[in-house]
Amino acid sequence: MDTDRQLYESQATGWRAGVYDDVRATFHAPVVNWIFRTLMANDPELTRYLWGQVKPTFTTRAFGQYSVAYRDAVLSAVESGDRDLPRYRRADLGLEPAEFRELAGQAETFDVVAPRLAVLFEVVDRSLRGDPVGDGDDERAAATEPMPAWLDRDRGRSPTMVDDVPAELADTAGGVRAFHGLDDDLPSIYRCLAQWPAYLRTAWDDLEPVFESPAFDRACERAHEATEAFVDSVPYPPRIAPDDLRTRGTDEATITELQELFETFNRGPIETVLPALPAYAATLNVAGRRELD
């Protein structure tokens, strides 16, 4: 599993392009995340199977309820702390109107995908370890009702990212790496926001004390608890345990590489990176809904 390989959306054709379209439509987001691009580049057939197995997880009203609860769990915990989330207007950052719209739109996309990635990583990681996903005990209609088509629909803009962080953000990037426990590469959200150095430098200076506070620790804990509770109750458990993959002919080396990949994504830095996404969106006043009746 070469994690430097990716099949980009512009390169996808045939059924691969169809899978990417399905991911975007199912996630209600204008992006195909790195994990899918890498899996597709390394093992297209396995990616198609895996996506077909996990897709139903994201299609129920219960998932919609979870997705807004995830966002509220993060923001409510942060708002209960001693430090307020900053809120920026265009004039505060010295950006042109088109620049500010693009910045806000791309940050909004990350707000949409945060709970979806949290569930994806938890479901696949558990399944590949042979741990249970879903117990069938959720008797609510929401467990199997379709997710509202309007929820998070038409939010955000397709993210673009820098390859190299601008020199003027060297100190900011160092602070980001230290806080999230990163070695070299920055997560996608930071390589995206680095396109607007004035914003990222200002936002990090204001948010670093928030992220280092007990309130953000609670935010991460509550977001994780919400994710675990949802994954415990999904009505359509995927068949991607090691024995399932062996049955379809997946070799042991590939299974091991998948296990290692998703274990890495479901633990460590991601535990603070994903909850930070709604916070960044909130600074630009584009965080999504926080309740669903």
Secondary structure per residue as TSV (DSSP state, phi and psi in degrees):
chain	resnum	aa	ss	phi	psi
A	1	M	-	360.0	98.5
A	2	D	-	-86.6	104.9
A	3	T	T	-76.0	-2.9
A	4	D	T	-86.9	-11.3
A	5	R	-	-89.2	138.1
A	6	Q	-	-143.2	143.2
A	7	L	-	-101.3	104.9
A	8	Y	-	-73.5	158.3
A	9	E	G	-58.1	-38.3
A	10	S	G	-69.0	-17.7
A	11	Q	G	-95.9	-14.4
A	12	A	-	-75.7	134.4
A	13	T	-	-132.8	168.3
A	14	G	H	56.8	-139.5
A	15	W	H	-67.7	-23.3
A	16	R	H	-64.9	-43.6
A	17	A	H	-62.5	-36.1
A	18	G	H	-63.5	-41.2
A	19	V	H	-61.7	-43.6
A	20	Y	H	-61.8	-42.5
A	21	D	H	-60.7	-38.9
A	22	D	H	-68.0	-39.7
A	23	V	H	-60.7	-47.5
A	24	R	H	-61.2	-45.2
A	25	A	H	-66.0	-41.1
A	26	T	H	-70.6	-40.3
A	27	F	H	-78.0	-10.7
A	28	H	T	56.0	41.8
A	29	A	S	-143.7	143.0
A	30	P	S	-84.7	49.0
A	31	V	-	-155.4	146.8
A	32	V	-	-109.4	112.4
A	33	N	-	-68.4	161.0
A	34	W	H	-51.7	-40.5
A	35	I	H	-60.4	-39.5
A	36	F	H	-71.8	-40.3
A	37	R	H	-63.9	-37.7
A	38	T	H	-72.4	-44.8
A	39	L	H	-60.5	-42.0
A	40	M	H	-65.7	-36.7
A	41	A	H	-68.4	-32.3
A	42	N	H	-89.2	-41.0
A	43	D	-	-151.7	84.3
A	44	P	H	-58.8	-45.4
A	45	E	H	-63.4	-41.4
A	46	L	H	-66.6	-36.7
A	47	T	H	-63.6	-42.5
A	48	R	H	-62.7	-41.6
A	49	Y	H	-65.4	-47.4
A	50	L	H	-60.7	-44.6
A	51	W	H	-62.9	-41.2
A	52	G	H	-61.7	-30.7
A	53	Q	H	-78.2	-39.3
A	54	V	H	-90.2	-17.8
A	55	K	G	-53.5	-44.9
A	56	P	G	-57.9	-23.6
A	57	T	G	-58.0	-31.4
A	58	F	G	-99.1	10.2
A	59	T	S	-111.1	5.6
A	60	T	B	-104.6	159.3
A	61	R	H	-61.5	-34.7
A	62	A	H	-60.5	-37.8
A	63	F	H	-65.6	-42.3
A	64	G	H	-57.5	-42.5
A	65	Q	H	-63.2	-42.8
A	66	Y	H	-61.1	-43.6
A	67	S	H	-61.8	-38.4
A	68	V	H	-77.5	-31.5
A	69	A	H	-66.0	-36.9
A	70	Y	H	-59.2	-49.8
A	71	R	H	-60.9	-43.9
A	72	D	H	-67.6	-36.0
A	73	A	H	-59.3	-42.1
A	74	V	H	-68.6	-54.6
A	75	L	H	-70.1	-36.8
A	76	S	H	-64.4	-41.1
A	77	A	H	-64.2	-44.3
A	78	V	H	-64.5	-42.8
A	79	E	H	-66.5	-20.5
A	80	S	T	-83.1	-5.4
A	81	G	S	-83.1	-174.8
A	82	D	S	-83.2	-14.7
A	83	R	S	-115.8	129.8
A	84	D	-	-80.4	147.9
A	85	L	-	-68.0	134.0
A	86	P	-	-70.4	153.9
A	87	R	-	-130.2	128.9
A	88	Y	-	-115.9	139.4
A	89	R	-	-101.8	166.6
A	90	R	H	-56.1	-43.2
A	91	A	H	-63.9	-28.3
A	92	D	H	-64.7	-26.6
A	93	L	H	-106.1	-7.5
A	94	G	T	68.0	30.1
A	95	L	-	-97.8	151.8
A	96	E	-	-71.5	156.8
A	97	P	H	-53.7	-44.6
A	98	A	H	-65.7	-37.6
A	99	E	H	-64.0	-43.4
A	100	F	H	-66.6	-40.4
A	101	R	H	-61.6	-41.9
A	102	E	H	-67.3	-44.1
A	103	L	H	-57.2	-50.9
A	104	A	H	-63.5	-40.3
A	105	G	H	-65.6	-39.7
A	106	Q	H	-72.0	-38.1
A	107	A	H	-63.1	-35.6
A	108	E	H	-63.3	-36.9
A	109	T	H	-61.7	-41.8
A	110	F	H	-65.7	-32.6
A	111	D	H	-63.5	-37.3
A	112	V	H	-66.7	-44.6
A	113	V	H	-82.5	-15.7
A	114	A	H	-52.9	-55.4
A	115	P	H	-68.5	-27.7
A	116	R	H	-68.8	-42.6
A	117	L	H	-68.5	-37.7
A	118	A	H	-58.2	-44.4
A	119	V	H	-70.9	-43.0
A	120	L	H	-55.7	-49.8
A	121	F	H	-65.1	-40.1
A	122	E	H	-68.6	-44.2
A	123	V	H	-63.6	-49.0
A	124	V	H	-70.6	-41.4
A	125	D	H	-60.8	-48.0
A	126	R	H	-60.0	-47.7
A	127	S	H	-61.1	-43.3
A	128	L	H	-69.0	-21.1
A	129	R	T	-90.1	-3.1
A	130	G	T	79.4	15.1
A	131	D	-	-86.4	155.1
A	132	P	-	-69.2	143.8
A	133	V	-	-130.7	117.5
A	134	G	-	76.5	135.3
A	135	D	-	-121.7	-1.6
A	136	G	S	71.3	12.7
A	137	D	-	-92.7	-3.8
A	138	D	-	-79.7	106.5
A	139	E	-	-91.0	-0.1
A	140	R	S	-70.9	151.0
A	141	A	G	-61.1	-32.4
A	142	A	G	-60.9	-23.7
A	143	A	G	-62.0	-30.0
A	144	T	T	-124.6	-7.0
A	145	E	S	-64.6	151.8
A	146	P	B	-70.2	148.8
A	147	M	-	-67.5	139.6
A	148	P	-	-54.1	129.0
A	149	A	T	-63.5	-25.3
A	150	W	T	-82.5	-16.0
A	151	L	T	-67.0	119.3
A	152	D	T	64.1	7.0
A	153	R	T	-70.1	140.6
A	154	D	T	61.7	28.9
A	155	R	-	-100.4	144.0
A	156	G	S	84.3	173.1
A	157	R	-	-128.9	153.2
A	158	S	-	-62.0	122.6
A	159	P	-	-69.7	143.7
A	160	T	-	-121.3	158.5
A	161	M	-	-144.4	155.8
A	162	V	-	-84.7	149.2
A	163	D	S	-80.7	-39.1
A	164	D	S	-125.6	132.7
A	165	V	-	-67.9	132.2
A	166	P	-	-56.3	146.1
A	167	A	G	-57.2	-33.9
A	168	E	G	-66.7	-12.8
A	169	L	G	-105.2	15.3
A	170	A	H	-59.1	-45.3
A	171	D	H	-67.3	-40.0
A	172	T	H	-62.3	-46.6
A	173	A	H	-61.4	-37.6
A	174	G	H	-63.5	-40.8
A	175	G	H	-65.6	-39.3
A	176	V	H	-61.9	-47.8
A	177	R	H	-62.2	-42.1
A	178	A	H	-65.1	-43.4
A	179	F	H	-66.6	-47.5
A	180	H	H	-82.4	-6.1
A	181	G	T	73.6	42.3
A	182	L	-	-101.3	154.9
A	183	D	S	-91.6	-74.0
A	184	D	S	-117.2	-65.1
A	185	D	-	-69.6	146.0
A	186	L	-	-94.6	146.0
A	187	P	-	-61.5	162.0
A	188	S	H	-55.3	-39.9
A	189	I	H	-58.0	-39.8
A	190	Y	H	-77.6	-34.9
A	191	R	H	-69.3	-24.8
A	192	C	H	-74.1	-54.0
A	193	L	H	-65.7	-22.1
A	194	A	T	-65.7	-12.4
A	195	Q	T	-65.9	-18.6
A	196	W	S	-124.3	78.4
A	197	P	H	-54.1	-37.2
A	198	A	H	-61.4	-38.0
A	199	Y	H	-71.5	-52.1
A	200	L	H	-63.3	-40.9
A	201	R	H	-62.7	-45.7
A	202	T	H	-67.1	-46.1
A	203	A	H	-64.6	-42.0
A	204	W	H	-66.1	-40.3
A	205	D	H	-59.5	-36.9
A	206	D	H	-82.2	-32.9
A	207	L	H	-89.0	-25.1
A	208	E	H	-54.7	-45.1
A	209	P	H	-64.5	-32.5
A	210	V	H	-65.8	-47.7
A	211	F	H	-65.3	-27.9
A	212	E	T	-88.4	4.7
A	213	S	S	-91.0	160.1
A	214	P	H	-58.7	-28.2
A	215	A	H	-63.1	-39.9
A	216	F	H	-73.9	-31.4
A	217	D	H	-58.5	-43.6
A	218	R	H	-64.4	-38.4
A	219	A	H	-59.6	-45.1
A	220	C	H	-64.8	-42.0
A	221	E	H	-63.5	-45.1
A	222	R	H	-68.9	-37.1
A	223	A	H	-63.7	-41.9
A	224	H	H	-66.6	-40.2
A	225	E	H	-62.8	-41.0
A	226	A	H	-64.2	-40.3
A	227	T	H	-65.4	-46.2
A	228	E	H	-61.5	-42.7
A	229	A	H	-63.4	-40.9
A	230	F	H	-67.0	-46.1
A	231	V	H	-64.5	-32.5
A	232	D	H	-61.0	-25.5
A	233	S	H	-115.2	7.3
A	234	V	-	-59.7	137.9
A	235	P	S	-82.4	-15.0
A	236	Y	S	-124.7	77.1
A	237	P	-	-62.2	133.2
A	238	P	-	-73.5	153.5
A	239	R	-	-102.3	76.8
A	240	I	-	-132.0	22.3
A	241	A	S	-65.6	161.0
A	242	P	H	-51.2	-41.5
A	243	D	H	-65.9	-34.8
A	244	D	H	-63.4	-43.2
A	245	L	H	-68.4	-37.8
A	246	R	H	-62.7	-39.8
A	247	T	H	-60.0	-36.1
A	248	R	T	-87.2	4.2
A	249	G	T	98.3	10.2
A	250	T	-	-73.1	131.8
A	251	D	-	-79.3	163.3
A	252	E	H	-63.3	-37.1
A	253	A	H	-63.4	-41.7
A	254	T	H	-66.3	-41.9
A	255	I	H	-60.0	-44.4
A	256	T	H	-62.6	-42.5
A	257	E	H	-65.2	-38.8
A	258	L	H	-63.8	-44.0
A	259	Q	H	-58.2	-45.3
A	260	E	H	-66.8	-40.2
A	261	L	H	-63.0	-50.1
A	262	F	H	-75.7	-27.3
A	263	E	H	-64.4	-40.9
A	264	T	H	-61.8	-42.0
A	265	F	H	-75.4	-24.3
A	266	N	H	-92.9	1.3
A	267	R	S	-139.6	165.3
A	268	G	T	79.8	-135.7
A	269	P	T	-55.3	-33.4
A	270	I	H	-60.4	-24.0
A	271	E	H	-67.4	-21.6
A	272	T	H	-109.2	-23.6
A	273	V	H	-68.2	-50.1
A	274	L	H	-62.1	-45.7
A	275	P	H	-64.2	-20.0
A	276	A	H	-72.4	-22.1
A	277	L	H	-62.3	-47.1
A	278	P	H	-62.1	-30.6
A	279	A	H	-65.5	-44.2
A	280	Y	H	-62.3	-42.7
A	281	A	H	-61.2	-39.5
A	282	A	H	-64.5	-32.6
A	283	T	H	-64.4	-21.8
A	284	L	T	-108.3	10.5
A	285	N	T	61.3	36.4
A	286	V	-	-125.0	16.2
A	287	A	-	-65.0	144.8
A	288	G	-	-82.1	-167.7
A	289	R	-	-60.1	151.9
A	290	R	S	-121.1	7.8
A	291	E	-	-155.2	153.3
A	292	L	-	-142.0	115.7
A	293	D	-	-66.4	360.0
